[in-house]
Amino acid sequence: MAVREVSWKVSDKMYNEMTQVQKELSFSSLKDMVSLAVQRYLAEIRHETWWIDFRKLQQQVRTTGGFKLGQTKEELIANLREQRRQIFESDYENMY
């Protein structure tokens, strides 16, 4: 695994807060604490990105008329078969 070094200048106030938190949370080093903080922040960003994408998908479903759950079982099966046929034809049309 490649490792990169990052230099970060912080104010005295920020540094004092960081060292205080390091001691309070029993981190062995400031580097470990900052590393974990960055990892958690990146996870939050990824989670927020997932929610944004999920909301976009919800909007697309609403825009296209929803899931059409009011269909009968036979209508739903017929639609799924038609979708499967279309996907099969588009994916395998060059093979036959």
N, C-alpha and C positions, 0 to 999 in steps of 0.2 A: 504494500500500500504506500503510495506516494504521500509525503507529508510536506506541507507548506507552512511557512512561518508568517505570522501577521503581526505587524506593529500597530499599536493603537494608543494614541495620546488621549488622556482623560484629565479632567480638572482635578485639583486636590480634593475637592468636595466629593466628586464621584469616586475617586480612589478610596477615600476614607469610608464611604458607604459600602463599597465593594468588599473591602477588608473586614468591615464589621459583619456583613452578611456571611462572608466566608467563615468567620469564627462562629457565628450563631448557628449556622447550618452544618458545622463540622466538616467542611471541605478540606482536604489535605493541602490543596494549593489553590491559588487564585485562578490559575489556568484551568483546573478541573471545573471550578464553579462557572467560569465564563463559557467553557465548552458546553456544559450542560444547558446553560441559559440559551445559548445560540441554537442548540438542537431542539429545545422545547419551542422556541420562537419559530423555527422553520417548520416544525410539526403543526403549529397553529396556522401558519400561512397555508400549508398544504390543505389542512382541514377547511379553511375558509375558501380556498380555491375550489375544493370539492363541492361545498355548499353552493357557490356561485354557479358552477356547472350544473348541479342538480336543479337549481331554480330555473336555469335556462331550459333544461329538458322539460320541467313542469310546464313552462310557458309554451313550449313547442307542442306538447300534448294538448294543452287547452286550445291553442290556435288551430290545430288540425282536427279538432272536434272530439278530443278525448279518446277513451278506450272503447267506446261504443259497447258498454257493458249491458245495455238493454237488449242486445241481439239474442235471438234464440240460439240454442245449442247447435242446431243444424247450420244456421247462418254463420255463426262463429267458426265452425269447422270448415265450412266452404271458403270463407275468407282466408283462413290460415293455410288451407291447401293451395289456394290461388297465390298467396304470397310465397309459399314454398316453391311452387312451379316457376314463378317469376325469378326467384333467386337462383334456382337450379339452372334455368335457361341462361341467365346472365353470367353465371360463374362457369358453366360448362359448354357454352355455345361453340367455342373454338375447338373443342375436343371431338365433336361429331360432325 
